[in-house]
Amino acid sequence: MMRLYNILLTIYLLFSAPYYFARLVRRGNWRQGFFQRFGMYDAKIKQALTNRFVIWMHAVSVGEVNVCTQLIKALEPRLPEAKLVVSTTTTTGMGELKRKLPSRIAKIYYPIDRLKYVKRALNAIGPDAIILVEAEIWPNFISEANKRGIPLFLVNARLSERSYRGYKRLKFFFRPLFAAFAGVGAQNEADAAKLRELGCRPEAIHVVGNIKFDAAVLEEHHFLDVPSMLRQLGVSPDARIIVAGSTHAGEEAVMAEVFLRLRQRFPDLFLIVVPRHFERGKQVGRELATRGLRFVFRSEITSKTRFAPGELDCLLVNTTGELKRFYEYATVIFVGKSLTAEGGQNPIEPGALGKPIVFGPNMQNFAQIAQSLVARGGAIQVKNAAELEHALEMLLSDEARRAEMGRIAQQVVRDNQGAVDRTAEMITAYLREHGVLPFR
């Protein structure tokens, strides 16, 4: 089966390469580390890892990077002699790694899952243990690491219904891969049951909770002064602000139309739109302009930027890594990829800030969290644009309700923290018990 997989993968790469290369170029900064995707790492990286106990952690993109940074904080005191290497797949993920992690931690791009590249990467990095964040099941990488006797861990593991059905249909192929994990930190019992059915060994699975509750803690040091920026844009300190975070195609247009109607009742209302993929900025700008919104791109703002009060309706954030900063100053938050797209984005971050949250019907990637927030009164889930408008109108006009929802959301986050320490203990306990560590 692996031979067939590699044949199909090669064909897929040949046909899809132009599309993915174009995406890389659109996102910018694609040249830096480009050849790392083929398992080619420079001498500086190899030298830093020589004769060291190496733990390779993989975080696909921004969300997983946030999980990784929390896990690193928990692992370093437990494994002080280990050299940590963190890989990512996207350029935005690499930007977050460089911003959040110190220079002592190596940062690389994850290799494409072609056997030749995987072998080259494993030879260069020489990991003694590998930690994959969430559900990154790349057959060649897992199979080759398992053949080399490298302990593999899957942390913050979750399976969407779509992924679960896909793995289940090809269970005969994926079962040995899931069985290869030495330890699996599942978010909840439902995910643990799915992972057991797919082939994970029962003794390897530990229900530890969701690390994203721990990862929602804001960094103490940051350089973006949102209140000053808003004053530059002519926004009153007392203005009501809707932040639409991690939006996907179609949601910006809905928000624009809802905003224009709501502003008739709330003249001081201001909108901040943060698309999930910053390279969609121009497209989103056209959507807003078509509907008559006066906006400015975040990337265009300098120290000299000045707008008169009422001159702008919206700030369009076409930069990365700043969403939490804007969430801090929101009156109400809409969580994207939930109204016109499937999956949903992370509602934990606004919850940790004590903000009232609204999201659409599609929160499959955060189903349990969303259900808990809604059930306890920390969030409102709407079915469509009309319900979204009604929920926003109600919250904008009721300060007491906003405060109560924010308090409840914050408590839900607090009640679910601690997963990062349980995960770190699972990993270190295995490494010690199985004699993997060269130190004590």
N, C-alpha and C positions, 0 to 999 in steps of 0.2 A: 504493500500500500504506500509506503514512503516513496518508492520509486515513481509510482503513478502521481503522487502529490508533487514531486519535484518536476516532473514533465509538465503537469498542468500549471504549476507556478511559473515555470520558465516562459510558457506561452502567454500567460497572463501578464507577466512583467514586460514582455516584448510589445504587447498591444497597449498596455496602460501607461508605459513609461512617459510618453509625451504629455499626457494629462497631468500626471503627478509632478513632472518637471515644471510644467507651466504653473502649477499651484505653488511650488517652491519659489519660483521667480516672483510671483505676485506677492508673496509674503515677505520677500526681501531678505537680504543677508544670507542668501542660499549658498554662496561659495565657501563660507567659513565652515569647516568640518564636513564638506560634501563627501569626500572620499572615505570618511569614517563609516558612512552608510554601507560601504562595501568591505568593512572589516579592516580598513587601513588606518592605523593609528601611528602618530609620529613618535620619534625616539624619546621625546620629553615625557610623554605619557608612559611609555614602556619602562623607562628608567625609574620613574616614580613608584612603579609597582614591583620592581625587581626585589626578590627576597623578602616580600611582605605577605602578611595574611590578608588577602583581598576579599572583600565582600562587594559584589556587583548588585546594585539596585537599579530596577528599571521603572521609569514613570513615563507613560506615553506622552502626556501633554500637561497643561497648566493644572488641572484638577488633581492629577496624580502627583505632580511635583509638590503641591501643598501637603499631601499625605506623606510624601517622602521626607520632606523637611522636618515634620514632626517626629517621624520614626527615627530619623538620624539623631535628633536630640535625645531620644530615649536609648538608642543603641550605643552611642559613643561612651557614656559613663560605664556601661556594662562591658564593652569591648574596647578598652582604651588603646590596645596595640594594633587594632585592625585598621587597614587602609580602605576607605570607602570610595567606590566609584559609582557615579550615578549616570545613567543613560536616559535619553528621551528620544522621541521620534520627530517632534515638530520644532520649528525655529522659535515659536512662541514659548514652548516648553524650555528650550535652551536659554532663552532670555530670562525666564523665571529662575532657572537653576543658578545662573550667573548673578542674579540680583539677590537671591536669598541664601546661597550657600557660600561658605568661606573658601579661600583658595586652596586650603589643604585637602579639599574633597575634589577628586578628578571628575570632570564633566565631559561626557562623550555622547555621540549619536549612536543609537541602537542599529545593528546591522540589518539589512534586508534579509529575510528568512530563506535565502538560497544557501544550500549546504556549504558551498565553497566559501562564501562570505562569513557564515556562522563559524566554521572551523578556524578561519583566519582570525576572527575576532576573539574567540576563546583562547587561541594560542597566544595572542598579543596581551590580553588582559590577565589570563591565568587565574580566574576566580577560584577561591576555596569554598565559597557559598554564593548563591544567587537568590535575590529577593525580587519577585515580580509583583507589582502593585495592581490590584483589582483583577481583571480577567484577560490578561495577555497570553493567549495560548498559541504560540508559534511553534509548529511541529518540529522543524529542524533544530531550532534552538534548544527546546526542551529535550528532545531525543538525544542530541549530541552531548548536552551537559549530563544527562543521566548515564550515558555510556561511559563518560569519564569519571563517574562516581562523585560528581559535584552535588551536594545537597541543594535542593530547590525548594523555595518557600513561595506560597501565594498568599499575599496579605490584603486585607480589606476586601476580600473576595465577595463578589456579588454576581448574579446572573440575571439578566433581563429575561422575560418570557421568550422573546425572540431568539436570544442567544441560546437559551436552554433548549428550545425546540430544535435549533440547528445542530447543536452538539448531540442531542438525543438521536436525531435521524442518522447521524454518522458515528454512532456510539462505538461501533466496531473499530473505527479508526482512532477516535479520541480517547477511548478508555485507557490504553497504556500510557498516554500522556498525562492524564489526570492522576493515574496511579503513581507516577514518578515523583510527586511532591512529597517531601519529607514532612512538611508542616503547612497547614492551610488555616488562615485566620478568617473565618466566615463572619459576615456582619450580623446574621441572625439564624434562627433554627430553620427557617424556610430555605435559605440559601444552602445551609449545611446539608439538608435532605437532598437537594438537587445535586450537590457536589458528590455525595455518596453514591447516588444513582448513576452518575456519569463516570464513576470509577475511582474517585479519591478514597483512599483507605480510611476506614472509620477512626482508627487510632491517630491518624494524621490531622484530623479536623478539630479545630477549637473554635467555639463560638465566642468571639471577643468583643463584638460590637463594631460600630462604624468609626474609623479613625477621623473621618471628616468632621465629626463633632469636636475633636481636639484641634484639628487643623484650622478651624474657624476663628481661632484666637488671632487678633490683629497683632502685627509686628509693632514693637514699641517705637522704632525709629522709621520715619518716612519723611519724604521731602515735598509732598504735594500739599499745598495749602489751599484746600477747596474753598473755604469762606472768602479768601482774598480773590481767588479766581472768579467766584460768582459776583463779587462786588465789581470786578473789572467788566463783567458782562451786563451790569446794570440791574442785577437781581437783588432785591431788598433782603436784609437779614431775616425779616419776618415772613418772607414768601413761602408759600406751600410748594414743595418740590416732589414731583413724581420721578423716580428713577426706574427706568425699564432696563433690566440687566440681562446680559447674555441672550439678546433677542436673535431670532432667526427670521428667514425670509417670510414676509407677509405680516409679521407682528409689528414692525415699525409703522407700516401704513395704518394698521388698526389703532395703534397708540396715538398716531398723529390725529386721526379723525376723532377719537374719543377725547383727546386733549382739547381740541378746538371747541368741542361742545361744552366740556367742563369749565373752560375758562370764561364762558359767558356767566357762570355763577360765581366763579372764583377768579377775579381779574388779576390777582397777584400770582397765579399759577405759573410754574416753570417746569419744563420737561428736560430730563437728561436721558439720552438714549445711548446704551452701550452694547453694540452688536457683539455677538459671541466671537465672530471672526472679523478682526479689524480691517482686513483687506476688502471687506464689503462696504467700506465707508462711502465711496463714491456712489455706489448703487443705492445705498440707504439715503444718502443726501438727495438723490433725484426723487426718491419716494416722498421725502418730506417736503421738498420744494414744490412738487406737483400738487400737494395738498395745501400749499400756501403758508407753510411754516417758515419763519425767519430763524435761521440757525447759523452756528459757527462750528467749524471743526475744532476739536481739541488740539490737533497738531498745529493749528494756525495761531494759537494764543501765545503771545510773548509778553514780556514785562511791560511793553508799551501799549498793549491792547486795551482799548476803552470803548464801551458802548453806553449809550444813555439809557436810563430806566425805561423799560417798555419797548426798547428797540429790538430785542431778541425774544423768541419764544422757546428756543431749544439749544442745548449743547449736545453735539454729536461727537461722542468719544471714539476716535479712530486710532487709539493707542492701546497698548497692552499693560496688564499688571496694575491697573488703577481702579478697578471696579469697587473693591472694598472701601476705598477712600470716598467714592461718591455715595455708596450705600450709607456711610456714617451720617450724611447730612440730608438724607431723604425724609420726607414726611410720610410717604407711602412707597412701597417697593412692589413692582411687578417682576416676577421671575419668568424669564423667557424659555423658548423651546417647549412651551406647554400649551399654546393656543392654536397655532397653525402648523406646528411640527410635533413629532413624537419624542418622548424621552424625558423632557424636563431638564432644567439646570438646578444647581445646588441651592436649596432654600435655607441651608444651615447658616451660611454666612450672614444674611440679613437677620436671621433669628438670633444669632449670637450678639448682634448689635442692639437687640431689643426693638426692632422695627416691625410695624404691621406689614404682613405679606399677603399678596394676592398672586395666584397662579391659575393656569388653565386646566383643562381636564386631562392633559397628557403628561403625567409625572411618573412614568414607568420606571425610570432610572433611580428615582428616589421615592418609590411607592410607600414604603413603611414610614419614612420620615414625614412625607406629606400627609399621610393618614393620621399620624400622631399629632402633628401641628393643627390640622383641621379639627380633629376630635376634641382636643383640649382648648380650642379657641384661639390659637396663636396665628392662624392663617385662614384665608377664605379661598375656596376653590370655585372657579366659575366655569360655565359650560361654553360661553361664547362671548362675542364682543359686547352685546347688550348687557349681559350680566357683569362683565368687567367694568363697564361704565357705571353701572348702578353701585357696585362694590366700592369703586374709587370715590364716587360722589359721597357715599355714606361715610367713608373714613375721613375724607377731607373736611367734612363738616362736623365731625364728632371727635374732639381732642381726647376726651376721656376714653372712648372706645379704642382709639389708637394706642394710648398709653397701656391700657389693659392687655390688648393683643400683644404688644411688644414685650410686656412683662412675662406673659405666658410663654411666648416663643423663646425668650431667653432662658426660662426655667426648663423648657424641653431640652434645649441644648446642654445645659448644666447636668441634667439628669442622665444624659447619655454619654458623658465624657469618661475617659479612662481606658478606652480601647487601645490607645497607642502603647501604654505601659504593658497591658496584657499581651499585645502582639510582640513587643520586644522581649518579654520574658519567655514566650513560646519559642522564639528563635534561639536565644542564648541558651536556654535549657537543653534544647536538642543538640546544639553544637558541643556543649560540655558533656552531656551524657553519652554521646557517640564518639568522643575523643577527636573531634574535628579541630578544636582549638589547640594551637601550639603553645599556648600560655594559659595561666590560671588567674 
